[in-house]
Amino acid sequence: MAKDEGIIMFKTRMTQMFGIEHPIMLAGMNWITEPALVSAVCNAGGLGILAIARCNPKETRENIRQIRKMTDKPFGVNQILVGPGAKENIAVAIEEKVPIINYSLGKPWFVNDVHAYGGKVVGTIAIARHAAKAVRLGCDALVITGHEAAAHGAAATSMVLIPIVASMVDVPLIAAGGFYDGRGLAAALALGADGISMGSRFMVVKESMVHENFKKLCIEATEQDTVYDNVFDGMDGRVLKTKEAEAMMKRGFPLVEAVEGALLVKRLMNLSFAKFVGVSIEMLKAEEGHPLMVLARQAVGNMKHLKALNEGDVEGGILFAGQCCGGIQDNPTTKELIDRVIREAEDALAKLNSYRA
Ligand SMILES: Cc1cc2nc3c(=O)[nH]c(=O)nc-3n(C[C@H](O)[C@H](O)[C@H](O)COP(=O)(O)O)c2cc1C
């Protein structure tokens, strides 16, 4: 840790590998981590990540170029690998030489292509044994997602998962799931991580596109106000406890909505029927879950998420959100948040130091 003209700087493997000031990453969040938020995080010294799962290749390229107009700092993209359009989107990110490619849910086929232009590949894992595998496949760093997280954490909490993975692999580790302040950053560093990734916390900043109704719900939520189930998009995941989330848990698998949703995805992604079937068969071969069904259920989840994010529909909408919403109490600017987290982490470490006899 160093002080640069009064500004506290943490130097970790994460800041060094990515050439950033602060060990804080904006978690890739479909629909939410758009150029305005990504560039705000980069300009405040963190690592901004553009989520591209919702984009077609043209939109992916436009968004990447837009970010480059808004910041000259390093940034990354995040793509869920099981899903239509993943191959095409990753190809665009590689053509555009995006410095960091972060993936989740699947196996990366593009590591050598990214390394060829000097880029870094960051795998997201939620199970310790997947960490060793991702490193064997060539990942330069990992995001480790705990059970507390918004969306797709697995059974183990960050508290348990981070030290286990830190003892297993020797690459920079970014802790995700439950982090929203500087005490969390200090704790993550103590557990063996090199920085944190925040999702829920960055949903509630001025530059975030999340509808004010849902920002308010996140601020009002306690740590008890999320639910974890596979009904939301077909994979175990965590959302805010809204009326619709609870109703979905009671209803179980929504077959009619799933078919409608899958067709909507096909239309939105501009897939021909043959390609749609091709993608679906490929997804059947993917590693995690039951991907064809997941595709249909993702579509249902997507529609309900858009109701939350764009329309602020607190009755019919659902929103991935983490347990740390219980600690989110305001809607600061991105820079205010990042500076505060760094200050708090410094205070937390000073406090720990003071315990020495
Ligand atoms: C609305 C929303 C959308 C998300 N979309 C993605 C995504 O597209 N890809 C991904 O890897 N993770 C996604 N996530 C998970 C986050 O990247 C991250 O792992 C999680 O928010 C970390 O937990 P936290 O909310 O406690 O900070 C999403 C999370 C939220 C809240």
The ligand as a Gaussian input file, in Angstrom:
#p B3LYP/6-31G(d) Opt

LIG

0 1
 C      -28.476000      -7.665000     -13.050000
 C      -27.262000      -8.533000     -13.057000
 C      -26.814000      -9.081000     -14.262000
 C      -25.700000      -9.921000     -14.273000
 N      -25.242000     -10.387000     -15.478000
 C      -24.098000     -11.117000     -15.527000
 C      -23.533000     -11.466000     -16.784000
 O      -24.023000     -11.111000     -17.851000
 N      -22.392000     -12.211000     -16.766000
 C      -21.793000     -12.609000     -15.591000
 O      -20.760000     -13.280000     -15.639000
 N      -22.303000     -12.267000     -14.387000
 C      -23.425000     -11.512000     -14.321000
 N      -23.909000     -11.098000     -13.112000
 C      -23.171000     -11.444000     -11.863000
 C      -22.127000     -10.381000     -11.501000
 O      -21.135000     -10.344000     -12.504000
 C      -21.415000     -10.641000     -10.160000
 O      -20.885000     -11.938000     -10.135000
 C      -22.263000     -10.437000      -8.928000
 O      -23.056000      -9.293000      -9.035000
 C      -21.345000     -10.314000      -7.700000
 O      -22.065000     -10.308000      -6.513000
 P      -22.522000      -8.965000      -5.734000
 O      -23.771000      -8.550000      -6.412000
 O      -22.701000      -9.432000      -4.334000
 O      -21.453000      -7.927000      -5.887000
 C      -25.020000     -10.248000     -13.064000
 C      -25.466000      -9.666000     -11.860000
 C      -26.546000      -8.792000     -11.858000
 C      -26.950000      -8.143000     -10.566000

